[in-house]
Amino acid sequence: MATKESTTVKEGAQTREHRSQFEQFWREFRKNRLSIVGAVIIGLTLFAAIFAPFIAPHDPATQFDAPEGEHNPLPPGSTLFVEGESNEQITAYLGTDNHGRDLLSRMIFGLRTLMIISIGVNAVAMSVGIALGAIAGYLGNSWVDETIMRAMDIILSFPSLILAIAIIGILGAGTTDYGWISVPNLAKIIFVIGFAYIPRFARVMRSAVLKEMEEDYVDAAKSLGASDTHILTRDVLVNTIPIVVVQATLYMATAVLASAGLSFLGLGLQPPTASLGLMLSNARSFVYSGQWWYPVFPGLALMIIILGFNLLGDGLRDALDPRYSQEGSNDQ
């Protein structure tokens, strides 16, 4: 009976502690109005990406006929005719691309592919980078640590986008067949960009683990006979979660930019896939011909998404580690 009561009391104390930590996080997070703006931007982006088939006014692949005497790309608010059916009309709220496809619909579906790639890139980079960085940090100043970090330094010696371009240039754009294995283009882009970002997470994680290894609770766990695996996974890594969350949010922005850059160069997603990078690439020839909406709207969407991730990442960093905001206040 006493054991049950003590267990209940302990669980209640842990619940109150977690609630208190969340309240403190939310209090620090909402102090920064720009972080709220970033959260709203990313929230709306995720909503549009998830519900793209229900939000987009038209099929992104449908090509519409331009009115007589006009040609694509058409300006925002233009009235279009369904190909082969002159009686059915639609409105292109943001105009059309050079193939007569609704720009708004393609942008919404482009957000979906962009978020899939960005989340996938972070998943690959985080899973491998955190594992390597944690091992290197826990076994600091050993041959394992030196081997892992020298390998990361070699990868870091190349700019991430240049490395991704080189790898995709070797593998080839589009779906690639390796014997009986067929690798979709989307998966290849995710793994290539993710590979280029592995060292970033590995270095941050190694630094965080080295710092945690100096704490008293690690020595206490060792004195109690806890295994290295238990200390690393149950104690050390748990305390590095805030750092990982902040880094993942900030690198989402770089992943967005990298995936759009590859598509812009023709090495990423291939037509007719809806992609903001592809849309910007196709719009290059229309920049000085008066069709301003074609490059402006996709470019503006890309800029806002990257800004949103950066604002959200800065807000999370200040909320999860208030020392940053305190240092910023002292500098001012």
N, C-alpha and C positions, 0 to 999 in steps of 0.2 A: 504493500500500500504506500509506504514511504517512498519507494523507488518510483512508483507511478507519479506521485505528487511532485517529486524533485524533477522528473522528466518533463512534466507539464510546465512547471515553473521555468525550467531552462528554455523550453521551446517558446514560451511566452516572452521571455527576455530577449531571445534572438529575434523574434518577430518585431518587438518594439525597437530593437537596434536597427534592423533593416528599414523599418518605417522611418526612423529618425534620419538614417543616412539618405534615404530617398528625398525626404523633405528638405534636407540640407542641400542636396544636389539641385532640386527644383528651385529652391530659393536663390542659389547662386546663378543658375542657368537663366532664369527670367530677368535677372538684373540687366543682362546684356540684351537690349532690344534688337540688335542686329542678328543675334543668334536665333531669336524668335522668327525674324524674317527669313533666315536661312532654313529653319525647320518647316515653315509654311511652304516655301518654294519646293523643297524636296518632297514634302508630303503631297503637294499637288502633282508633282512630277510622277511619283510612284502611283498615285491614284489614276492618272491618265495612262500610265504604262500598263497597269493591271486591267483596266476596263476599256482599253483602246477600241475593241470591236463594238462596244456599246456607245462610246463617246464620239468616235469619228463619224462625220456626216455621210461619208461615202466610202466605197472600197478604194483603198490606196492604189490599186493596180488598174482601175477602170480609166480608160482614156475617153475623154469627152470631146465632141465636135465643137469647134469655135463657131460663133455666129458668122454669117456670110460677110465677107470683106475684112474679117479680122483673123489673126493668127496667134498661136500660143508662143510664149506664155502670156496669159491674159491677166489684167489687173484685178485687185481685190474687188469683190462685189459683182463680178461679171456673171452674166446669165449664160449657161452652157446647155447644150443639147446632148442627150444620151445617144451614143453612136448608133446610127441606123434607125433611130426613132425620133423624128423631128418634133413630135408632139410633147415628149417628156422633157422638162427643163429642170435644171438645178442651179443653185447659186454657189459660186466659189468665193467664200468669205475672205480668204487670203490670196485669191488668185489661183493660177495654175502653173505647172512647170512646162518645160518645152515639149512635153509629150501630151499635154492636155489633161494631166492628172491633177486632182484637187490637192492643193498645197497643204491645207490644214489637215486633211486626212493623212497625208504622207508624213507630216511632222508628228502627229500623235502616234502613229505606228513606229516612227523613227525613235521616239522616246522609249518605246518598249524594247527595241533591239539595243538601244544605248544602255539602258539600265540592266538588261540581261548580261551584256558584256562587262559592264563595270562591276556588278556584283560577283560575276564569275571570276574576273581578274583578281579581285580582292580575296575571294575564297581560296584560289590557288596560291597566291602570294602569301597569304596569312598562314595557311596550313603548313606549308613547307618552311617559310621564313621563321615562324614562331618556334617550330620544332628544332630547326638548326640553331637559332639564336639561344634558345633555352638550354640546349645541350652544351653549346660553346660557353655560355655564361656559367653554368653549374660546374663545368670542368675547366674553369678559367686557368690560363697560363699553362695549359697542357698541350701535347701535340695534337689532340683532337680539336681543341680551341683554335690553334694556329692553322691547322689544315682547313677547317670550315671558314674561318675569316679571310684567309688568303684567297680561297675560291670565291668568296663574296666580293673581295676587292677586285679580282679580275673581271667579274661581271660588271661591277660598278665603274670600271675604267671606261666603259662604253656608255654614251648617253642612251637612256632607256628606249627612246623612240628610234634611234639609229640602229640599236641592236635588234629591235622588233622588225624593222624594215629589212635588215640583212637576213634574218632567219626566214621571214615570209618570202623574201626574194629567192632564197635557196629552195624552200619547200614549194613555192608557187602559190598564187592566189586561187581562190575557189576551192571546191571540194577536191581532196587529194586521195588517191587510192594507193595503199601500200600492200600489195599482194591481195589478200582476201579481206583486208581491213580498209574501210572507207572512212576518212576523217572529214566531217562536215566543216565548212569554212568557218562557221560561227565558233565551233569548239577550238579550231586551230588558232583563231585570233585570241580567244580567251587564254589559252595555254601559253602562247608566245608572249603576250603582254604580261601575263602573270609571272612567267619565268624572269622577265626583265626586272620585275619589282620585288622579287624574293629577297635580294640583299638589303633592301630598305627596311623590311620588317625584321630581318635577321639581326641587323646591327642595333636597331632600337631595342629588340627583345634581349639581346646579349647585355647591353648596358643596363637595362632594368633588372635583369636577373643578378648581375654582379652587385648592384646596389642592395638588392634584397638579401643576398647572401651575407652581408655584413650585419644584418639585424639579429637581435638576441634570440628571437623565436626559432631561428634556424639552428643555432647552437643547442637550444633547449630540446628541439626535436631529435637532434643527433644523439644527445645524451640519454634520451629515452629509448634509443634503439630503433628509431624510425628509419626505414630504408630510403635510399637516394630517390627512388621512383616516387615514394609517398611524399617526401619533402618537396620535390620539384613540382609534382602535379597537384597536390592537395594544399600546399602552403605557399610556395613561391609564385607559381603561375596565377593563382587566384588574386594576388596583390598587384599583378601587372595588368589586369584586365582594363582598368581605366586608360592606361597608355595605349593599349592595343585598339580600344574603341576610338580614341582620338586619331590615331594614325590611320586607321581604316577609313574613317570619314574624310580625312584630308586627301588620302590617296584615291578616293573615289573620283575626286575632281580631276586628278592627273590621268586616271584610267579613262574617263570620259573624253578628255582631250586627245589621248593617244589613239583610242579607237576611232574617233572622228578624223584624226590626222591620217591614219592608215587608209580609211575609206576615201578621203580627199585625194590621196595619192594613187588610188586605184589598187591598193594592196589589201584592203580590208573587205568589207561587205561588197558584194557584186550586184549589179542590176539584175532584176527589177526590185531588189530588196529595198524597203524604205529605210533610209539612213540619212541623218543630218549631214554627215560628212560627204556622202555621195551627192546630196542636193547642192551643197556648196561647190563641189567640184563641177557639177553640170552647169551651175549658175555663173561660173567665171566669165564665160563669153557674153553674158548679158549685163555685166556690171556697168558698162559705158554705153549701152544701147537704149537706155530709158526704162528697162524693166527692173526697177530698183527693188521691187517686192520679192523677187525670186531669191537673191542672195541675202537680203536684209532679214527676213523673218526666220529662216533656219539659223543664220548666224546669231541673231538676237536670242533665240531659244537656247542655243549652245552656251552663250555667254552667261545667261541667267542661271542655268543649271550649275555651271562651274562656280559661279559666285555663291549660289546657295550652299553648295557643299563646303566651300571655304568658310563662309559665315557660321555654318552649323559646327564645323570642326573647331573653329576658334572658341565658340561658345561652350562646347563640350570640354575643351581643354581647360578653360577658366573655371568651369563648374566642378570638374572632377579633381582638379589640382589648383586650388585658390591661390597658390603661391605665384602663379603667372600673373593673375590680375593684380595682386599686391605689388609685385615687382613693377608692373606697368604703371600703377598709381605712384609709386615712389620715384620712377623716372620722370614723371611729369612734375 
